[in-house]
Amino acid sequence: MKRKYIIIAILIIIASYYARVVLAAQRLYFAVGSIKNLKLSGGVITWRQIIRVTNGENVAIPITSANIENRINNSTIGRTILAQSQTIAARSSTDLLLDVYIPLSDLLGLSLEILNTVKTGFVSFELAGHVRALGVSVPISQKFNLDLKHLF
């Protein structure tokens, strides 16, 4: 009988911890950071996109994967993946490392739209999708102006 209560207590503790992490993951704040290692190789533009993730909760959150689309003017081009699993420490900010892949063939259909934005020197870019933390999908949607000076 005593063992039954111990097992129930352990399950309650595990469920409580998991619920705290899930709630914390849903409250993450994402902000666009810098671009690094921009390359054009084999018909694909790649770069490392830094996303600053702020966790205001008292529990660390392990980010295990990302399923993110790249969008220009609501048209999907290429994919973005998590460079490596990372843990967002409790009550702190961490730079999430994302690898962006855009095949040049995806840009062909957008060439007129991109040419129209060259005048301003910026392209309106969006990362939209989900990151996964302990099996829970957390939505991410970040819009920013991609400075064309970084590309050339």
Stockholm file with secondary structure:
# STOCKHOLM 1.0

chainA/1-152         MKRKYIIIAILIIIASYYARVVLAAQRLYFAVGSIKNLKLSGGVITWRQIIRVTNGENVAIPITSANIENRINNSTIGRTILAQSQTIAARSSTDLLLDVYIPLSDLLGLSLEILNTVKTGFVSFELAGHVRALGVSVPISQKFNLDLKHLF
#=GR chainA/1-152 SS CHHHHHHHHHHHHHHHHHHHHHHHHHTCEEEEEEEEEEEEETTEEEEEEEEEEEECSSSCEEEEEEEEEEEETTEEEEEEEESSCEEECTTEEEEEEEEEEEEHHHHHTTHHHHHHHHTTTEEEEEEEEEEEETTEEEEEEEEEEEEGGGTC
#=GC SS_cons         CHHHHHHHHHHHHHHHHHHHHHHHHHTCEEEEEEEEEEEEETTEEEEEEEEEEEECSSSCEEEEEEEEEEEETTEEEEEEEESSCEEECTTEEEEEEEEEEEEHHHHHTTHHHHHHHHTTTEEEEEEEEEEEETTEEEEEEEEEEEEGGGTC
//
